[in-house]
Amino acid sequence: MDLLRSLPIGLYLEQPVTWLHRLDSRVKLVWLMTFLISPILANPVWRLLLVGMLILLTLTAKIPLRVWKQQMGLLLLFCLLVFCLSAIAPDALPSAHQMRLPADELAFAQQPATLPKPAAPKPWYQRFNFSLNSPTSNPQSPNKNQLPQPTSYRYILFQQGPVKITRRSLDLAINVSTLFFTVIYSTNLYLLSTASEEITAAIEDLMQPLRRLHLPVTEIALTLTLSLRFIPLVLEEIQNLVRSVRTRAINWKKLGLRRAAQIWLTIAERLLENLLLRAEQIASAMKVRGFTSPDLHRVEWHQLRLRIRDWVALGCAIVLWSARLVWGWDS
């Protein structure tokens, strides 16, 4: 088991270098925020359009099939399952609140045991052959005497036995499933085509106006870089501990619950000790190299510079936001 390669989410693809890799990390961050923010209060057509755009970006970037099949396949299956469950679910659970005791208990007790008979309906009440007590008053039952509807609008789109799909449930299914796919896959695609150093450099560059508020922008970027670099070390330590437990061939059934919990607590304690030791080694290595403060010892991994393709991508983002503000709202 190799945790560093078996995890399908959040991996950086070094080869092949696609056109998504060549884009500026700040431009890709703008597009990521577009995919994360634009679905808010958007109509179902816009949400489906974003899903199609993400799939089209993946195909046009010529990402290898072995990569996006593992990442997109399970996510599409999960979103399809969410769509089906949300589509056949009822619109809402009607809950009518009723008091346990009547509001006026004395007046209610003094009412007659038998209610008076209802008055006969007026002759003009049946003028158009409408009746509240007739079996034809049910809107779901077909009636030949009903007037034809002026439009072809139907609230219930499909009904077969207990399965019923309405317009509200269909909109809810599209909104939930597309939101899951857009949020997860857009972030995954950004991490797939952007190195961790480029991400921190883009965030630091975009946070430059916050320096006027005396915020430690460089320290935040350095902390983010170290945290991203520390994640593979955590996975490596977990992987080593799992392999050490497997090589000992422990029979967990004979140990019992108490002794098995003691072993797992020992493993967790060992993992924490190894991680603290790795953090101390990183801190010592930075001190030896003279990293006393981020402002005095800055390492530029990437030089951010906007090129023609970056300006074209920014123009496309502006056009997309213009379309979103014009007709992408949910009515």
Buried (B, 14 or more C-beta within 10 A) or exposed (E): EEBEEEEBBEBBBEEEEBEBBEBBBBBBBBBBEBBBEBBEEBBBEBBBBBBEBBBEBBEEBEBEEEBBEBBBEEBBEBBEEBBEEBBBBEEEEEEEEEEEEEEEEEEEEEEEEEEEEEEEEEEEEEEEEEEEEEEBEEEEEEEEEEEEEEEEEEEEEEEEEEEBBBEEBBBBBBBBBBBBBBEBBBBBBBBBBBBBBBBBBBBBBBBEEEEEEEEEBBEBBBEBBBEBEBEEBBBBBBBBBEEEBEEEEEEEEEEEEEEBEEBEEEBEEBBEEBBEEBEEEBEEEBEEEEBEEBEEEEEEEBEBEEEEEBEEBBEEBEEBBEEBEEEBEBE
